[in-house]
């Protein structure tokens, strides 16, 4: 499909009209959710623009060229963490990037929840987008889909370059740094690895991946999950994409299809854990360029000395920038959100390339004073949001 669209972009409108219309019809037939009662969705409008096909423009169909922003899918279930994240982004990092919160109807994120998100931003305007007004939800059921909303949030967003965040993401640097990473600018996609876990486990998953991907790309060829059969490849807590690139846009549509109701229930979420592996699989199987951060997931936590080894313990996954400086981690600001909903603590140490990464460093690094200060201030504004907004 990408080849057809790229070829037609070089022809005059009169020459390509009939074929372009057929391609438009084919795309809508394959992915009926791209059209809704409110008109063409942004990804479909993008394709129609490339094919020079006419359509009725709506407020939701246009993406501002050259724009970039943060997109946070959330609902009432993750509201507290979303408020913590937004408070940190606006009050600690003071990011200049616009922020858009995406949800799937009032049953997903209530009017009260949306009000609390605005209040957490401390005067910074947060754009709210109901994804059900953008896509036909008949085959998606996004209000009950959990993680499934994530690719649709990226596709629906009015930003061309999207920094897609889980609600429990924690930043040590301004998220704008993600847009400055060389790997993102080379390919239009930046993904992050999970930890290297369970080598040889989940054989059916590995067999399925190798069956689906007959001719792996250079990026997949570098993967230790692919070559040494570890079990977890992607951490989708942050995904960065440039929808101006046709290969990326079409791959995102494929990733959306993987997370549609029937496909996720019968295939995607049975074989893997949620949406996390659907991202690289989507880019890989559609032939899109994409990049992973070179490191597998590390850890931010607290030092524990053991005989003959040094351990850093916590339950979060940490990631670094291209200069190996801590950039972000998932799991939220609580010390352990699965155990105690009230205990916050600034972590002290971090590790990347732990003992499971061949040739990796096996030393624990202490967080720098500036990093600790960022996290302390983020915890302070999170506590303030908890109290002010009655989040707990």
Buried (B, 14 or more C-beta within 10 A) or exposed (E): BBEBBEEBEEEEEEEBBEBBEEBBEEBBEEBBBBBBEBBBBBBBBBBBBBBBBEBEEBEBBBBEEEBBBBBBBBBBEBBBBBBBBBBBBBBBBEBEBBBBBBBBBBEBBBEEBBEBBBBBBBEBEBBBBBBBBBBBBEBBBBBEBBBBBBBBBBBBBBBBBBBBBBBBBBBBBBBBBBBEBEBBEEBBBBBBBBBBBEEEEBEEBBEBBEEEBEEBBEBBEEBBBBEEBBBBBBBBBBBBBBBBBBBBBBBBBBBBBBBBBEBBEEEBBEBBBBBBBBBBBBBBBBEBBBBBBEBBBBBBBBBEEEEEEEBBEBBBBBBBBBEEEBBBBBBBBBBBBEEEEEEBBBBBBBBBBBEBBEEBBEEBBEBEEEBBEBBEBBBBBBBBBBEBBEBE
